Each structure stands twice: as C-alpha cells, then as structure tokens.
C-alpha cells in the first residue's frame, strides 16, 4: 500500500581492522527475566530531518538505559528513514530499507500515514515517539513471549565484515504460516552536527541506530524445543567500533507481529 501522507509529529498526536577472531557470548537476559517472559521489542522510526525526532530519540535512549524503572525488559532499535532527506539535510543513517519496513507496518496496522517519530511495540501497536505515557502504556500492556535460547559466535572473517552464527531454540511454537528470525546490528553513542534542515545548528545524539538487518532463517511448523541455527554476514561501515554496538534477534511473523527476542552485547576485541 502506498501511504498518502508523510508527517513529522510532536507529543500528542533510540574500525577495528580485524582478522579472523572468534568470540562466544550468551544473551543479555537474566534467568529470572526468561522465567517471567522475554523482552518487549520497541522500534522507533525517526529522522534527523524531522524537527521533533531528536526529543523522541532522547526518550528512547532513556528507555534503553532503564531510566523509567520498568519491570519489563526491552529490546530497543531505531530505524532512520530517508523520506525527509529532501528538507535540506540528508540523514547519514537514513535508508530506503527502513522506509520500506515502516511502510510494511503502516499496512499491517491499518494506517494510512507515514510519520516520524513513530514507535511500534511488538509489531502490534504504535504511538508517537515522544509521548512517554503512551510509550510506557504500550510496553507494559504488550504481550510477552519466552526469550529464545540462542548462543552467538562472532567472527571477523575480513577487516570489513562481521559474521554471527546463532544456535538455540525459539521457545515459541511456530505454525504453518511460518516466521522469520531476524538479526539487527545496531550502534549507540552517535553524535552528529546538523548544519542544515529542520534541526539546523543542533548537535544530535542517537542510540540503538540499526545499521544492518539480515534474516537468519525462515521457520515453519516447529515446536518450542526445536533447535534452530544459522549464520549472517554483516558488511561493516567505516569507523566501526564493536564496543558501541549490539545485536538484536527477534522472531517476526508474516503479519509483522513479534513472538520473542534476545539482545547481545558484542564481545570485547571483536
């Protein structure tokens, strides 16, 4: 579906030169959190070309740091869209791939407008990104699913690439409609001087910015205990710093609802 309108909303309407090094890590989730239910996935669609996105990005950064004191763990990702680039500033993290992802949510959620900043929670509900009360309500009322039990192995086959191998169980039954296991590589601690556009003269801070998104595998008709494995390869960008990056793994149905997730910190020295 082709949305009819773009909107930028305020409240009311987140180089290592390598070598073939291998590191093993487990998920960034406690046993007690796994027992209570896995994390809730919070995705923000944002742009440095939208005047109200910077405030929403600060809200998402606070969420990721745990500033709201929620008992619900979260996996946070920010996707910078490219449809505001014509406003005088080209977002260095913007991508048409993320615009396509947002359009898929617009269709799945029965909306007719692309807007920034927009938050989508568990692929099921959405709110304006800088409305803290709406965001907290969406998170605390979201359905939670067991976290997968993936273990990850990280290697640098070349200085310009990162390979991630995952093996574990989804802990959620997948029916014959199938689901995709997705892997996102994100970066935090980004700072940009913005000399033009809607945010002219501002210094913009961005966290949890998705730089790469790949499909690990597609699963269908599998039990909660079925072992799933696969490998993804990420081309790296200039200035890649593993200490600023993390990995999000999530299971997403063909209707874009999310049924389980994990997050990983990248290992030291990768």
C-alpha positions, -999 to 999 in steps of 0.1 A, spaced: 0 0 0 13 35 -8 7 58 22 -9 91 13 10 114 37 42 120 55 40 136 89 65 148 115 48 147 149 54 162 183 39 148 215 2 144 215 -6 134 180 168 50 204 375 4 127 388 -24 142 410 -38 114 401 -73 123 414 -106 114 395 -139 118 389 -136 156 362 -157 172 342 -148 204 313 -166 221 286 -148 240 252 -156 256 221 -134 256 219 -103 277 190 -116 298 188 -130 333 172 -163 342 145 -146 362 136 -124 332 134 -155 310 111 -171 336 87 -141 336 88 -137 299 112 -123 274 118 -87 264 93 -64 245 107 -52 212 104 -14 208 112 0 173 114 37 165 112 52 131 130 85 131 149 110 111 175 137 116 154 157 91 123 158 114 122 186 139 105 165 166 126 133 163 155 144 184 134 147 216 119 113 209 154 98 204 163 111 239 132 93 253 143 61 236 178 64 249 164 68 284 143 38 279 172 17 268 193 28 298 164 18 322 156 53 334 119 46 335 123 18 360 101 -6 341 99 -42 353 95 -52 316 128 -58 298 130 -42 264 150 -46 231 153 -12 216 160 -4 179 159 29 159 154 29 122 162 62 104 140 66 73 150 86 43 118 104 32 128 137 50 161 139 32 147 165 8 142 190 36 178 202 34 197 176 55 204 141 44 203 118 74 237 99 74 219 69 89 188 71 68 179 42 44 152 34 20 153 -1 35 139 13 68 113 33 50 101 1 34 100 -15 68 79 13 82 55 11 52 50 -26 60 39 -17 95 16 11 81 -1 -16 61 -1 -43 89 -15 -19 114 -42 -5 91 -28 30 90 -26 54 60 2 77 71 40 75 74 50 96 104 81 104 125 88 99 152 68 67 154 72 38 178 60 2 171 58 -22 200 60 -60 194 48 -53 159 13 -49 172 7 -13 184 21 21 177 24 55 193 40 89 187 76 85 197 79 114 222 47 106 242 63 90 272 29 80 288 17 63 256 51 46 252 51 32 287 15 20 283 23 2 250 52 -16 266 36 -26 299 4 -38 282 23 -57 253 21 -94 251 53 -111 262 68 -143 249 96 -166 261 130 -154 250 149 -177 226 179 -195 239 204 -186 212 241 -186 218 261 -165 194 296 -169 179 312 -137 165 340 -138 139 357 -112 117 365 -131 85 378 -99 70 385 -65 84 354 -52 67 329 -78 78 313 -94 109 299 -129 109 274 -140 135 264 -177 140 234 -185 162 221 -217 176 193 -224 200 156 -229 205 129 -203 198 108 -214 229 77 -205 209 58 -228 186 56 -216 150 26 -228 130 24 -235 92 21 -198 84 58 -195 93 80 -168 108 114 -151 101 142 -150 126 157 -115 121 191 -102 133 198 -65 137 232 -49 143 228 -15 160 251 13 171 249 37 200 267 68 211 264 86 177 268 124 176 261 145 145 265 182 139 235 193 118 242 224 98 211 224 76 175 214 76 148 213 103 174 207 130 199 233 117 225 243 143 218 214 167 240 186 178 220 153 175 226 123 197 214 89 185 214 55 202 204 20 191 206 30 155 201 -1 133 230 -2 108 223 -37 93 193 -61 93 195 -96 80 173 -127 80 188 -156 98 163 -181 86 126 -188 79 109 -214 102 76 -232 98 58 -259 118 84 -262 146 80 -270 182 92 -249 212 122 -272 217 133 -275 180 169 -263 176 174 -236 151 207 -224 137 221 -202 110 248 -176 101 245 -140 90 272 -118 75 273 -80 80 294 -57 59 308 -31 83 309 6 79 339 30 82 347 37 118 330 5 131 336 2 169 323 -30 184 322 -15 219 294 8 207 273 -19 190 248 -46 200 228 -73 184 190 -78 185 175 -111 175 137 -114 171 111 -138 157 86 -120 134 55 -134 117 44 -127 82 18 -103 97 48 -85 114 40 -94 149 69 -103 171 69 -135 192 102 -135 210 135 -116 212 170 -115 226 198 -89 227 236 -94 228 265 -71 235 293 -76 211 323 -93 228 354 -73 237 380 -72 210 357 -81 181 
